[in-house]
């Protein structure tokens, strides 16, 4: 059985009320989630259900109020070089070249200059940015900047990648190209990843499993395994599989049911 790379055990997160007459906000509760070595899992659910809160706890930016998160068997007590976080905004530093941006995490870790430059060069080439190393972020398209952000994320060689809607700001065509690049990279390097997305077909195209969350306080209400869908490393091919539409319909049904329950409770 593959090793578990990231594990959420009965995790809950409560945020204190901003005013005395308000109740605390329970973002997530009772979340149990294990992701094995080399597995890609997507997390979907209604807005505000605590998906990003889970990623923040996985990265060590938040500590859980209840339960614990472990990475590679070690309790997460703060940010760690074993976990990398990729957001929907590229957050490239405008005063640094693309190469210097890709090196940033390695520089922070104290990796020697030649080694970090060589590693950044190699990753930018894999991300189809060869020849743009000396450009600055404002000189690149949105898709190219997001490729640079992916290279920066992979450069630190994390055990776990946490991705919070990394392609949501891109046009449909660019998004599909970057999904293909990401899938091939994750498969080739056998990376473990947890992906938040509101794009149901994206979750099906990229994942081994999809976890559906309830409205806040968020908890996992359904797991959908995609064992019968091949080509996880080739989402453009996987998208054309007949069962993709069946899975999308099931996800839409689950999310619609959640919305209906919310409406009845208001």
Order of alpha helices (4+ residues) and beta strands (2+ residues): beta-beta-beta-alpha-beta-beta-beta-alpha-alpha-alpha-beta-alpha-beta-alpha-beta-beta-alpha-alpha
